[in-house]
């Protein structure tokens, strides 16, 4: 069985995000960039599936500039077998990303696609669902447990009311949540071995993906600073103040 895992290059979750002075974007110069944490969990799950003998190959794929090779090499060091970079000189929106990944899926024919439930930069949580719809295959989102049973997968999902367990036929798209597992640390010997693993670069226009229709973000701004609190003497004063502000 072949597993495809998608990875996104994002500002590391430990870094405090800063907007550029001109408002043209988020400051990335000299900032640590990493694999999107949810995607890293998806890759860890794929590696564990392979270690159990339930998969034969793991492919990692990413969309972005040449700098994304750094995150793909990290994925290879974690345990992926080969990598594909869909090269794009501009940010790609979820629909175009799903179309690009669909092209790779149709070429590679994986039995399972594992993705993070969302990226921590835009929080869209759309690409996996769109990919499943265009691929016309089942999907299971927000997975906190995945058990493969032959030609199907039992997935425990985190929903508003608690946990839900569903079964989907393979091939399928599964997006993962934080509680699925804890990714392993990459060791130096694995980093050295990863340099010898194949990494293919595919320009996005060669896949027939037209990104001209994607919307463009024209300006960024930091959230307003939080104002000071207000003390009230009693409950009635609190109610009056909330009514005054239109909150009740």
C-alpha atoms as a printed R data frame, in Angstrom:
    type eleno elety resid chain resno       x      y       z
1   ATOM     1    CA   UNK     A     1   0.000  0.000   0.000
2   ATOM     2    CA   UNK     A     2   1.210  3.480  -0.875
3   ATOM     3    CA   UNK     A     3   0.533  6.490   1.367
4   ATOM     4    CA   UNK     A     4   0.684 10.138   0.269
5   ATOM     5    CA   UNK     A     5   1.238 12.768   2.971
6   ATOM     6    CA   UNK     A     6   0.989 16.493   2.253
7   ATOM     7    CA   UNK     A     7   3.271 18.940   4.060
8   ATOM     8    CA   UNK     A     8   3.074 22.725   4.274
9   ATOM     9    CA   UNK     A     9   5.884 25.132   5.125
10  ATOM    10    CA   UNK     A    10   4.758 27.533   7.867
11  ATOM    11    CA   UNK     A    11   6.255 29.846  10.458
12  ATOM    12    CA   UNK     A    12   7.214 27.671  13.433
13  ATOM    13    CA   UNK     A    13   4.478 27.545  16.066
14  ATOM    14    CA   UNK     A    14   6.930 28.738  18.747
15  ATOM    15    CA   UNK     A    15   7.661 31.963  16.846
16  ATOM    16    CA   UNK     A    16   5.686 35.124  17.558
17  ATOM    17    CA   UNK     A    17   4.257 36.180  14.199
18  ATOM    18    CA   UNK     A    18   4.955 39.796  13.190
19  ATOM    19    CA   UNK     A    19   3.383 41.783  10.364
20  ATOM    20    CA   UNK     A    20   5.777 43.640   8.055
21  ATOM    21    CA   UNK     A    21   5.995 47.410   8.514
22  ATOM    22    CA   UNK     A    22   4.415 48.030   5.109
23  ATOM    23    CA   UNK     A    23   1.555 45.605   5.779
24  ATOM    24    CA   UNK     A    24   2.419 43.506   2.731
25  ATOM    25    CA   UNK     A    25   2.648 40.223   4.630
26  ATOM    26    CA   UNK     A    26   4.052 38.351   7.590
27  ATOM    27    CA   UNK     A    27   7.731 38.740   8.440
28  ATOM    28    CA   UNK     A    28   9.652 35.603   7.447
29  ATOM    29    CA   UNK     A    29  13.182 36.987   7.058
30  ATOM    30    CA   UNK     A    30  15.364 35.241   9.629
31  ATOM    31    CA   UNK     A    31  12.302 33.471  11.072
32  ATOM    32    CA   UNK     A    32  12.327 29.738  11.778
33  ATOM    33    CA   UNK     A    33  10.121 27.837   9.337
34  ATOM    34    CA   UNK     A    34   8.822 24.319   9.997
35  ATOM    35    CA   UNK     A    35   6.412 21.655   8.837
36  ATOM    36    CA   UNK     A    36   2.836 22.518   9.736
37  ATOM    37    CA   UNK     A    37   2.316 20.662  13.072
38  ATOM    38    CA   UNK     A    38  -0.848 18.879  11.911
39  ATOM    39    CA   UNK     A    39   0.965 17.672   8.768
40  ATOM    40    CA   UNK     A    40   3.851 16.419  10.896
41  ATOM    41    CA   UNK     A    41   1.367 14.323  12.886
42  ATOM    42    CA   UNK     A    42  -0.049 12.959   9.620
43  ATOM    43    CA   UNK     A    43   3.447 11.923   8.522
44  ATOM    44    CA   UNK     A    44   4.166 10.273  11.874
45  ATOM    45    CA   UNK     A    45   0.981  8.225  11.515
46  ATOM    46    CA   UNK     A    46   1.998  7.143   7.999
47  ATOM    47    CA   UNK     A    47   5.410  6.053   9.302
48  ATOM    48    CA   UNK     A    48   3.803  4.038  12.109
49  ATOM    49    CA   UNK     A    49   1.502  2.345   9.597
50  ATOM    50    CA   UNK     A    50   4.516  1.407   7.479
51  ATOM    51    CA   UNK     A    51   6.435  0.158  10.529
52  ATOM    52    CA   UNK     A    52   3.531 -2.181  11.271
53  ATOM    53    CA   UNK     A    53   3.910 -3.620   7.781
54  ATOM    54    CA   UNK     A    54   0.628 -2.170   6.525
55  ATOM    55    CA   UNK     A    55   2.225  0.106   3.903
56  ATOM    56    CA   UNK     A    56   5.093 -0.273   1.461
57  ATOM    57    CA   UNK     A    57   5.911  3.334   0.537
58  ATOM    58    CA   UNK     A    58   5.393  6.856   1.877
59  ATOM    59    CA   UNK     A    59   5.464  9.884  -0.408
60  ATOM    60    CA   UNK     A    60   5.509 13.445   0.919
61  ATOM    61    CA   UNK     A    61   4.327 16.336  -1.245
62  ATOM    62    CA   UNK     A    62   4.326 20.079  -0.769
63  ATOM    63    CA   UNK     A    63   3.355 23.199  -2.714
64  ATOM    64    CA   UNK     A    64   5.448 26.343  -2.653
65  ATOM    65    CA   UNK     A    65   8.793 27.860  -3.474
66  ATOM    66    CA   UNK     A    66  12.145 26.102  -3.670
67  ATOM    67    CA   UNK     A    67  12.549 26.740   0.070
68  ATOM    68    CA   UNK     A    68   9.919 24.060   0.750
69  ATOM    69    CA   UNK     A    69  12.601 21.483  -0.029
70  ATOM    70    CA   UNK     A    70  13.860 22.019   3.520
71  ATOM    71    CA   UNK     A    71  10.581 20.746   4.999
72  ATOM    72    CA   UNK     A    72  10.396 17.902   2.477
73  ATOM    73    CA   UNK     A    73  13.916 16.810   3.446
74  ATOM    74    CA   UNK     A    74  12.806 16.846   7.075
75  ATOM    75    CA   UNK     A    75   9.913 14.606   6.088
76  ATOM    76    CA   UNK     A    76  12.335 12.267   4.333
77  ATOM    77    CA   UNK     A    77  14.529 12.245   7.439
78  ATOM    78    CA   UNK     A    78  11.515 11.282   9.559
79  ATOM    79    CA   UNK     A    79  10.952  8.222   7.392
80  ATOM    80    CA   UNK     A    80   9.283  9.076   4.077
81  ATOM    81    CA   UNK     A    81  10.686  7.311   1.010
82  ATOM    82    CA   UNK     A    82  10.497 10.068  -1.588
83  ATOM    83    CA   UNK     A    83   9.262 13.620  -2.021
84  ATOM    84    CA   UNK     A    84   7.488 15.756  -4.605
85  ATOM    85    CA   UNK     A    85   7.629 19.566  -4.649
86  ATOM    86    CA   UNK     A    86   4.921 21.305  -6.656
87  ATOM    87    CA   UNK     A    87   6.750 24.551  -7.285
88  ATOM    88    CA   UNK     A    88   4.766 27.778  -7.226
89  ATOM    89    CA   UNK     A    89   6.082 31.329  -6.965
90  ATOM    90    CA   UNK     A    90   2.980 32.595  -5.173
91  ATOM    91    CA   UNK     A    91   0.729 31.471  -2.351
92  ATOM    92    CA   UNK     A    92  -1.818 28.880  -3.462
93  ATOM    93    CA   UNK     A    93  -5.366 28.889  -2.131
94  ATOM    94    CA   UNK     A    94  -7.078 25.659  -0.916
95  ATOM    95    CA   UNK     A    95  -8.937 24.870  -4.163
96  ATOM    96    CA   UNK     A    96  -5.806 25.181  -6.311
97  ATOM    97    CA   UNK     A    97  -3.847 23.180  -3.715
98  ATOM    98    CA   UNK     A    98  -6.462 20.404  -3.846
99  ATOM    99    CA   UNK     A    99  -6.337 20.392  -7.661
100 ATOM   100    CA   UNK     A   100  -2.539 20.158  -7.604
101 ATOM   101    CA   UNK     A   101  -2.570 17.298  -5.094
102 ATOM   102    CA   UNK     A   102  -5.253 15.571  -7.175
103 ATOM   103    CA   UNK     A   103  -2.827 15.518 -10.111
104 ATOM   104    CA   UNK     A   104  -0.239 13.791  -7.922
105 ATOM   105    CA   UNK     A   105  -2.855 11.373  -6.577
106 ATOM   106    CA   UNK     A   106  -3.913 10.389 -10.080
107 ATOM   107    CA   UNK     A   107  -0.285  9.729 -11.027
108 ATOM   108    CA   UNK     A   108   0.746  7.878  -7.869
109 ATOM   109    CA   UNK     A   109  -2.545  6.098  -7.083
110 ATOM   110    CA   UNK     A   110  -2.049  5.950  -3.283
111 ATOM   111    CA   UNK     A   111  -4.342  3.816  -1.142
112 ATOM   112    CA   UNK     A   112  -4.414  6.498   1.547
113 ATOM   113    CA   UNK     A   113  -3.888 10.265   1.651
114 ATOM   114    CA   UNK     A   114  -3.049 11.678   5.083
115 ATOM   115    CA   UNK     A   115  -3.209 15.427   5.690
116 ATOM   116    CA   UNK     A   116  -3.261 17.791   8.624
117 ATOM   117    CA   UNK     A   117  -6.774 18.984   9.454
118 ATOM   118    CA   UNK     A   118  -5.635 22.576   8.835
119 ATOM   119    CA   UNK     A   119  -2.558 24.767   8.494
120 ATOM   120    CA   UNK     A   120  -1.652 27.074  11.367
121 ATOM   121    CA   UNK     A   121  -1.059 30.048   9.053
122 ATOM   122    CA   UNK     A   122  -4.453 30.399   7.345
123 ATOM   123    CA   UNK     A   123  -6.572 27.893   9.350
124 ATOM   124    CA   UNK     A   124  -8.717 27.209   6.267
125 ATOM   125    CA   UNK     A   125  -9.310 23.464   6.901
126 ATOM   126    CA   UNK     A   126 -10.543 23.009   3.321
127 ATOM   127    CA   UNK     A   127  -7.917 21.282   1.175
128 ATOM   128    CA   UNK     A   128  -8.522 17.720   2.387
129 ATOM   129    CA   UNK     A   129 -12.286 17.939   1.921
130 ATOM   130    CA   UNK     A   130 -11.911 19.436  -1.552
131 ATOM   131    CA   UNK     A   131  -9.394 16.797  -2.578
132 ATOM   132    CA   UNK     A   132 -11.703 13.969  -1.464
133 ATOM   133    CA   UNK     A   133 -14.629 15.491  -3.353
134 ATOM   134    CA   UNK     A   134 -12.695 15.915  -6.609
135 ATOM   135    CA   UNK     A   135 -11.111 12.471  -6.246
136 ATOM   136    CA   UNK     A   136 -14.601 11.065  -5.581
137 ATOM   137    CA   UNK     A   137 -13.332  9.050  -2.617
138 ATOM   138    CA   UNK     A   138 -14.431  8.871   1.065
139 ATOM   139    CA   UNK     A   139 -13.066 11.295   3.630
140 ATOM   140    CA   UNK     A   140 -12.657 11.253   7.411
141 ATOM   141    CA   UNK     A   141 -11.716 14.518   9.074
142 ATOM   142    CA   UNK     A   142 -10.277 15.463  12.499
143 ATOM   143    CA   UNK     A   143  -8.990 11.940  13.175
144 ATOM   144    CA   UNK     A   144  -7.668 11.128  16.650
145 ATOM   145    CA   UNK     A   145  -7.260  7.402  15.911
146 ATOM   146    CA   UNK     A   146  -6.792  5.451  12.674
147 ATOM   147    CA   UNK     A   147  -6.995  1.654  12.389
148 ATOM   148    CA   UNK     A   148  -6.549 -0.008   8.998
149 ATOM   149    CA   UNK     A   149  -8.564 -3.164   8.446
150 ATOM   150    CA   UNK     A   150  -7.753 -4.577   5.029
151 ATOM   151    CA   UNK     A   151  -9.579 -2.523   2.395
152 ATOM   152    CA   UNK     A   152 -11.058 -0.055   4.875
153 ATOM   153    CA   UNK     A   153 -10.082  2.214   7.758
154 ATOM   154    CA   UNK     A   154 -11.776  2.776  11.100
155 ATOM   155    CA   UNK     A   155 -11.365  6.404  12.093
156 ATOM   156    CA   UNK     A   156 -12.202  7.954  15.449
157 ATOM   157    CA   UNK     A   157 -13.102 11.596  14.909
158 ATOM   158    CA   UNK     A   158 -13.212 14.491  17.347
159 ATOM   159    CA   UNK     A   159 -16.593 16.206  17.033
160 ATOM   160    CA   UNK     A   160 -18.405 18.822  19.108
161 ATOM   161    CA   UNK     A   161 -20.306 16.206  21.110
162 ATOM   162    CA   UNK     A   162 -17.250 14.015  21.803
163 ATOM   163    CA   UNK     A   163 -15.845 11.146  19.730
164 ATOM   164    CA   UNK     A   164 -17.328  9.505  16.658
165 ATOM   165    CA   UNK     A   165 -16.033  6.305  15.017
166 ATOM   166    CA   UNK     A   166 -16.695  5.756  11.318
167 ATOM   167    CA   UNK     A   167 -15.469  3.294   8.712
168 ATOM   168    CA   UNK     A   168 -14.381  4.386   5.240
169 ATOM   169    CA   UNK     A   169 -13.372  2.319   2.244
170 ATOM   170    CA   UNK     A   170  -9.881  2.780   0.838
171 ATOM   171    CA   UNK     A   171  -8.602  4.708  -1.042
172 ATOM   172    CA   UNK     A   172  -9.625  7.627   1.166
173 ATOM   173    CA   UNK     A   173  -8.526 11.014   2.454
174 ATOM   174    CA   UNK     A   174  -7.998 11.346   6.208
175 ATOM   175    CA   UNK     A   175  -7.201 14.637   7.936
176 ATOM   176    CA   UNK     A   176  -5.674 14.331  11.395
177 ATOM   177    CA   UNK     A   177  -6.023 16.126  14.717
178 ATOM   178    CA   UNK     A   178  -3.451 16.877  17.414
179 ATOM   179    CA   UNK     A   179  -4.271 13.937  19.651
180 ATOM   180    CA   UNK     A   180  -3.550 11.265  17.049
181 ATOM   181    CA   UNK     A   181   0.124 10.870  18.036
182 ATOM   182    CA   UNK     A   182   3.340 12.647  18.991
183 ATOM   183    CA   UNK     A   183   5.844 13.028  16.115
184 ATOM   184    CA   UNK     A   184   9.325 11.617  16.595
185 ATOM   185    CA   UNK     A   185  12.527 13.653  16.750
186 ATOM   186    CA   UNK     A   186  14.731 13.554  13.670
187 ATOM   187    CA   UNK     A   187  18.215 12.123  14.279
188 ATOM   188    CA   UNK     A   188  21.380 13.328  12.565
189 ATOM   189    CA   UNK     A   189  22.070 10.024  10.720
190 ATOM   190    CA   UNK     A   190  18.535 10.157   9.304
191 ATOM   191    CA   UNK     A   191  19.104 13.725   8.122
192 ATOM   192    CA   UNK     A   192  22.223 12.592   6.251
193 ATOM   193    CA   UNK     A   193  20.385  9.635   4.698
194 ATOM   194    CA   UNK     A   194  17.547 11.927   3.608
195 ATOM   195    CA   UNK     A   195  19.914 13.810   1.300
196 ATOM   196    CA   UNK     A   196  20.175 10.684  -0.844
197 ATOM   197    CA   UNK     A   197  16.433 10.116  -1.131
198 ATOM   198    CA   UNK     A   198  14.689 11.262  -4.343
199 ATOM   199    CA   UNK     A   199  13.016 14.672  -4.413
200 ATOM   200    CA   UNK     A   200  11.245 15.634  -7.647
201 ATOM   201    CA   UNK     A   201  10.327 19.245  -8.494
202 ATOM   202    CA   UNK     A   202   7.193 19.764 -10.608
203 ATOM   203    CA   UNK     A   203   6.224 23.333 -11.692
204 ATOM   204    CA   UNK     A   204   2.556 23.854 -10.896
205 ATOM   205    CA   UNK     A   205   1.745 25.064 -14.407
206 ATOM   206    CA   UNK     A   206   2.967 21.754 -15.822
207 ATOM   207    CA   UNK     A   207   0.180 20.051 -13.873
208 ATOM   208    CA   UNK     A   208  -2.394 22.176 -15.679
209 ATOM   209    CA   UNK     A   209  -3.338 24.146 -12.563
210 ATOM   210    CA   UNK     A   210  -4.377 27.745 -13.251
211 ATOM   211    CA   UNK     A   211  -3.931 29.850 -10.132
212 ATOM   212    CA   UNK     A   212  -4.896 33.153 -11.775
213 ATOM   213    CA   UNK     A   213  -8.407 32.865 -10.344
214 ATOM   214    CA   UNK     A   214  -7.184 32.612  -6.745
215 ATOM   215    CA   UNK     A   215  -8.026 35.575  -4.555
216 ATOM   216    CA   UNK     A   216  -5.137 37.756  -3.408
217 ATOM   217    CA   UNK     A   217  -4.601 39.177   0.061
218 ATOM   218    CA   UNK     A   218  -3.661 42.824  -0.422
219 ATOM   219    CA   UNK     A   219  -2.895 43.904   3.140
220 ATOM   220    CA   UNK     A   220  -2.090 42.509   6.584
221 ATOM   221    CA   UNK     A   221  -2.486 44.192   9.949
222 ATOM   222    CA   UNK     A   222  -1.872 43.204  13.536
223 ATOM   223    CA   UNK     A   223  -4.900 42.690  15.788
224 ATOM   224    CA   UNK     A   224  -5.823 45.737  17.891
225 ATOM   225    CA   UNK     A   225  -4.223 45.950  21.284
226 ATOM   226    CA   UNK     A   226  -6.401 44.709  24.080
227 ATOM   227    CA   UNK     A   227  -7.841 47.499  26.202
228 ATOM   228    CA   UNK     A   228  -7.810 47.595  29.964
229 ATOM   229    CA   UNK     A   229 -10.538 46.017  32.022
230 ATOM   230    CA   UNK     A   230 -13.234 47.821  33.983
231 ATOM   231    CA   UNK     A   231 -14.122 47.081  37.599
232 ATOM   232    CA   UNK     A   232 -17.744 47.137  38.704
233 ATOM   233    CA   UNK     A   233 -19.132 47.209  42.228
234 ATOM   234    CA   UNK     A   234 -21.933 44.651  41.931
235 ATOM   235    CA   UNK     A   235 -23.869 42.383  39.580
236 ATOM   236    CA   UNK     A   236 -26.396 45.064  38.629
237 ATOM   237    CA   UNK     A   237 -23.599 47.396  37.574
238 ATOM   238    CA   UNK     A   238 -22.147 44.605  35.427
239 ATOM   239    CA   UNK     A   239 -25.510 43.997  33.759
240 ATOM   240    CA   UNK     A   240 -26.017 47.723  33.135
241 ATOM   241    CA   UNK     A   241 -22.574 48.038  31.579
242 ATOM   242    CA   UNK     A   242 -23.122 45.003  29.292
243 ATOM   243    CA   UNK     A   243 -26.468 46.469  28.173
244 ATOM   244    CA   UNK     A   244 -24.809 49.815  27.530
245 ATOM   245    CA   UNK     A   245 -22.292 48.136  25.241
246 ATOM   246    CA   UNK     A   246 -24.967 46.178  23.419
247 ATOM   247    CA   UNK     A   247 -23.790 42.829  24.719
248 ATOM   248    CA   UNK     A   248 -27.087 41.957  26.399
